[in-house]
Amino acid sequence: MDKIQKYRMVCTLTFGDIYGQIIVWLIVIFASLASALALWSSTRQIYAIMTVGLIVVVSLPFLLFAFVTTLLNHIEFLPLDANKSTRTSPVNVPNQEARAT
């Protein structure tokens, strides 16, 4: 039981990793609003509202799945050395070093 190794969890997710997903989600929202405006008339208002709701409800699970899988792909578990303290060792996160300058 003395050989249990400790790990540090590091998340390397940046805004650039989900930027495309946000753009696609905005396109879906604007397309649903455009379809609602196309259907909007004095007799078909309920159809326009239902169209927006249906598009949002159907596309939301796909968006959440994409976000969650992207997040899980950017979580790393790094083994800690026994001689190093967890508070003093720096975390090497890619994409963060270029922004610091």
matplotlib code that plots the C-alpha trace (Angstrom):
import matplotlib.pyplot as plt

x = [0.0, 3.0, 3.4, 0.2, 1.1, -0.5, -1.8, -2.6, -5.5, -4.8, -7.4, -5.9, -9.2, -9.1, -11.7, -10.2, -11.1, -14.9, -15.0, -16.2, -19.0, -20.2, -20.3, -22.3, -24.7, -25.2, -25.9, -28.5, -30.2, -30.3, -31.6, -34.4, -35.3, -35.3, -37.6, -39.9, -40.0, -40.8, -43.8, -45.0, -48.4, -51.6, -52.8, -49.5, -47.9, -48.0, -46.2, -43.4, -42.9, -43.1, -40.5, -38.0, -38.7, -38.3, -35.0, -33.5, -34.7, -33.5, -30.1, -29.3, -28.3, -25.8, -24.3, -24.0, -22.4, -19.9, -19.0, -18.7, -16.6, -14.3, -13.8, -13.1, -10.5, -8.6, -8.4, -5.0, -3.8, -0.1, 1.8, 3.5, 7.0, 7.3, 10.0, 8.2, 5.5, 2.2, 2.1, 5.5, 5.7, 4.5, 1.9, 3.0, -0.2, 0.2, -1.2, -0.8, 2.9, 2.4, -0.2, 2.0, 4.4]
y = [0.0, 2.3, 2.4, 4.4, 7.2, 10.7, 12.4, 16.0, 16.8, 19.4, 20.9, 22.3, 23.5, 27.0, 29.1, 28.3, 24.6, 25.3, 28.4, 26.4, 24.8, 28.2, 29.5, 26.4, 26.9, 30.6, 29.6, 27.1, 29.8, 32.3, 29.7, 28.8, 32.5, 33.0, 30.1, 31.5, 34.8, 33.0, 31.3, 34.3, 35.5, 36.2, 32.7, 30.7, 32.3, 29.1, 27.2, 29.8, 29.5, 25.7, 25.6, 27.6, 25.4, 22.2, 23.2, 24.3, 21.2, 18.8, 20.5, 21.1, 17.5, 17.5, 20.7, 19.5, 16.2, 18.2, 20.4, 17.5, 15.3, 18.3, 19.0, 15.4, 15.2, 18.1, 16.7, 15.1, 13.2, 13.8, 11.7, 13.6, 13.0, 11.8, 14.4, 17.4, 19.3, 19.7, 23.5, 24.4, 22.4, 24.4, 23.0, 23.0, 23.9, 24.1, 27.2, 29.2, 30.0, 31.8, 34.2, 35.1, 37.1]
z = [0.0, 0.2, -3.6, -4.3, -6.6, -6.5, -9.6, -10.5, -12.7, -15.4, -17.7, -20.9, -22.4, -24.0, -25.7, -29.1, -28.5, -28.3, -30.6, -33.6, -31.5, -30.4, -33.9, -35.1, -32.2, -33.1, -36.7, -35.5, -33.3, -36.2, -38.6, -36.2, -35.8, -39.5, -40.0, -37.3, -39.0, -42.3, -40.6, -38.7, -39.7, -37.9, -38.2, -37.8, -34.8, -32.8, -35.6, -35.6, -31.8, -32.0, -34.8, -32.7, -29.6, -31.6, -33.2, -29.9, -28.1, -30.8, -31.2, -27.5, -26.7, -29.6, -28.4, -24.8, -26.0, -28.1, -25.1, -22.7, -25.0, -25.8, -22.1, -21.3, -24.1, -22.5, -19.0, -18.2, -15.1, -14.5, -12.0, -9.2, -8.0, -4.4, -3.6, -5.0, -3.2, -4.9, -4.3, -5.5, -8.8, -11.8, -14.1, -17.8, -19.6, -23.4, -25.0, -21.8, -22.2, -25.5, -24.0, -21.0, -23.2]

ax = plt.figure().add_subplot(projection="3d")
ax.plot(x, y, z, "-o")
ax.set_aspect("equal")
plt.show()
